[in-house]
């Protein structure tokens, strides 16, 4: 198999698209139809499905322990949101997709930070449920906000270099579908995880012998 053929088979599996593709130069092919949707679907699968499952698996390993520095819930939250929004600034996104190295760095950094975030959320939930709930709700809101911007923006935010106006409707439709995917994934992951953690936390409080508010003697 030729090297180019190896690229076309392997690259979509790891979320890396060929640099200098239609989105950033050629305006007459397939990239206007589904590039951003595929990109966001890759993020959703990696960050919202694989990352929490892997985090749970790691926490169950006897030899796996989070250090004191790694247990910081708010640094993990900040890292994930900063990378998510930072990589998807249109100018940064365009530069990243000119380079296979930067594209790989984007997906790898987001995935690694998502594993850290979920691991700390699950670890903290056993000790301080309200902090995990707060982190999930904040992350979910800002995750959904990016989806809202993609869905309701009146024009394409990620324009190909030298792109023709005729391609804009297809780009806008692709962008809107990517945003809708994010809006669907938000309640299915962050909100659902928050509900499960809240239910477990409430159950533990009810099982505690002195979980009811203290009442003074009459």
N, C-alpha and C positions, 0 to 999 in steps of 0.2 A: 504493500500500500504506500502511496506517495505521501510525503510529509504534509502536503496540503490536505489530503484526505483525512489523515490522522487529526488535523486541526478541526475539521468540520464535524467529526464524530465526537471528539472529547470536549471541545470548548463549551458547547451548550450544557453539558452535564455539570460543569463547575461554575456556570454562570458567567463565563468570560466570552465576550463577543469579539470578533475580529476587528482590530483597530482600522481606522480609515474606512469604515463600512458606510452603508447608505446614509445613516443618520448624520454623518459628518463629512459628506462629500458627494456621493452619488445619490441622486434624488429620483431615480426611476426604477427601483427594484423592490425588494420585499421588506426592507428595514422600516419603511414608513408604515407597514402593516404589522404591528405587534411587537416592535422592538422594546418599547418601554413596558408594555404589559409583561413580556417575558422577563425583563429585568426585575420588575417588582415581584413577580411570582417567585423568582429565585430568592429574593430577600425574605419573603414571607415564609417559604418552606424552610430556609436555613435558620432564620432568627426566631420564628414563632412555633415551629414544629420540632426541628432537629435539635436546636440549642436547648430548649427546656428538657427534652427527653435525655439528652446527653448530660445535662447538669444533674438531673435526678440520678442517673446511673453513676456519675462520678461521686456524688455524695454518699452513695451506698457502699462504695469501695472502702474497705477497712483502712487502707494506707493513704487515702485521700483526705487531706485536711486543709482548710482555708487558713492562711496566716492572718494575723491581726490586721495587717494592711489590706489584705484581699477581702476582708469581711465588711469593708465599708460600703454600705448600701447606696449612699448618695453619690460617692465617686463613681460607682458602677453605673448608676442611672445617668449621671452627667456624661460619662464616656459614651454610652450607647446613643443618647440623644444628640450629642455634639457630632458624633460620626455620621449618624443617619442624616441629619440636616446639613452638615458640612459637605459631605460627599455629593449631596443632591442639589447644591447650589448650581444653577445652570452652567455657569462658566467653569466651575470645578468639574462638573460632570462631563463637560465637553472635552476638557484636557485629559481627564482620566481615560476616556474611551478612545483617545489617540494612541494609548500605550497599553500593551498587554500587561506590563509590569504593574502600572497604576490600577488597571482594572482588577487584576488579581489582588492587589493590596486593598482595594476597596472592599471586595467581598470577604477577604480573609479577616480584615480588621473588624468589620461589622459582625461576622460570625463569632470571632473570638470574644468580642465585647459582650455579645448576646449571651454566650455561655457563662461568662463571669456574672452578668446581671442576674440571670435566672438562678445560678447557684447561690448567690447571696440572698436573693428573694426567698428561696426555699429554706436556706439556713436560718435566716432571720425570722421566718414565720413561726418557728418553734419557740422563739423567745419573746418576740415582740410583733404580734400579728398586725397591729395597726401600722407599723412602719412598712411592712411588706405591702399592705393594702394601699397605702399612700403612694408608694413607688410605682405599683402597677397602674393605679388610676392616673397618675401624672404622665407616665410613659404612654399609656393608652390614648390619653387626650392629645398629646403632641404627635403621636403616630397617626391618629385619625386626622389631625389638622393638616398634615402633609397630604393625606388622601383627599381631603376637602379642597385644598388648593389645586391639586391635579384635576379633580372632577369638575370644578366650577370655574376654573380660569377661562376667560373668554378667548384666549389664543394659546397656541402651543408655547410652552415654556422652554422646551428643549428643541431648538431649531437647528437643522443641518447647515453647515457652512456652505454658502452659495446655493442654498435650497430655493426651489421655485415656489411661488405662491400657490401653484396648483396642488402641491403636496400638503399644504397646511391642513385641509379638512381631514385627511387620513391621519396626520400626526396628532391632531386634536382629538379625534376619535380614539386613537391608541392611548393617548394621555388620560382621557376620561375613563377608559376601561381599567387602566392601571390604578387610578384613584379609587374606583369602585371596589377593586380587589382589596385595597388597603382598608376601606371602610367596612368590608365584610370580615376581614381577618381580625380587625380590632376587637369586636365583641366576642369573637370566637376564641380568642387567646387571652388577652390581658383581663377583660372583664370576667370571663369564665374562670380564670385562675384566681382572680380576686374573690369571686363568689365561693369557690372551694376553700380557699384559705380562711375566709370569714366564717364559713360553716364549721370548719375544724376548730378555729379559735374559740368560737362561741360554745362549742361542745366541751372543750377543755375547761372553760370558765364555769359551765354548769356542773361539771363533775367535781370541781374544787369544793372542799367542805365549807369555805367561807366566801363563796362567790357573791352572795347577796350583800347589798349595802348594810353596813353596821347600824343597828338601831339601839339608841340609848335606853337605859332603863326608864320605865315610867314611874 
